[in-house]
Amino acid sequence: IPGTTVADDVRLGDGRVALPKGTVLSSAHLTACKAWGIPALPIAGETSKARKTDAAEPDAGHLAQAARQQLKAFRHTDRSHPMMAELLRLSAIRKAHELGRKS
């Protein structure tokens, strides 16, 4: 998600650093990672507990609320692009889980 921070160095298959720890991600970074074949990034503040919780389906009401909120965050992106559409979908799911934990 653009604006999040990389928790650890992200390396290419040959060991070169693609993104150093602390990089604040932009859409360009995400495009480059996809081109380099990097399927996932270590995000600062993300825990394994959050990832396990996020594997379950979120509440439909929370998902609808989260989708509306995330549309605002993605308003300046090309949501018709498959990668941006997937990022929007995943960020809405993540946000829905956060809303569920708060309620």
N, C-alpha and C positions, 0 to 999 in steps of 0.2 A: 504494500500500500504506500503510495507516495507520501513522504513526510515521516515515515518510520525510520528508525536507526538500526543499522547492522550491528549485531552483538559481538561478532567475531570476524576475523579476516575470512573472506570468501575466496577460495583458491580454484584455479582452473585445473584440469587434469594433469598438466605438466608441472604444477606446484606454484606457478606465478600467482600473485595476488590480483584478483579481479576487482574486488572491493575491499578496502581496508576497514577494520573495525572502527565504528563511529561514523561511517558514511550515512548521511541523511538521504534516503532514497528519493529519486525523482522518476518520472515516467521514462526518461531516457535510460536510467540505470536498469529499470525493469525490462525494457526492450533489449538492452545489451545482454542481460542475464539469459533471456529466452534464446537469443541468438547463440550464446556460448554454451547452451545446453545445461544451464544451472536451474534445476527444477524447484529448489526451495532455498530460502535465505534464513539465517539465524537472526531473529529480530529481538532487539533489546526489550526487556520487560516481559517477554513471553515465557511462560513456564510450561513444564511438561503437564502439570495439572490442568492448566487452561487448555492445552491441546487435547487432552483426554476428554474433557468436558465438551469441547467443541466438536467432537466426533459424533455426538448424539444430535438428533434432529431438534432444532429450536422450536419453541412454541410459535404457532402461526401468527398470533397477535403481535408477539415481539418481533417476528420476522418482518411483518408488514410495517411496523413502526421503524425498525432499523433500516429497511429499504428506503423509506422516505427520507430519513436522516442522511443516509449515505449518498443519495442522489444529489444532495446539496454539495457534498464534498467532491463529487465527480462531475460537477456541472461544466467544468472547462475542459473535459476530456472527450474524446471521440468514443462514445459508448457503443457505437456500432462495430468498433474494432474488437475482434474476438478476445484479445488479451485484456483489454479494458473492461469488457463485459464480464469476463471471469473474475477479475479483481473486484469489480463492483459486487458480484454475487457473493464472493468469499468474504468481503468486508461486511456485507449485510448480515451474513450468517454469524460472523464473529461478534458484531454489534448486538445481534439478537440474543446471543448467549450471555453477553455482558448485562443486558437488560434483565434477563432471567435470573442472573445471580444477584442483582440488586433488589429484585422484588421478593 
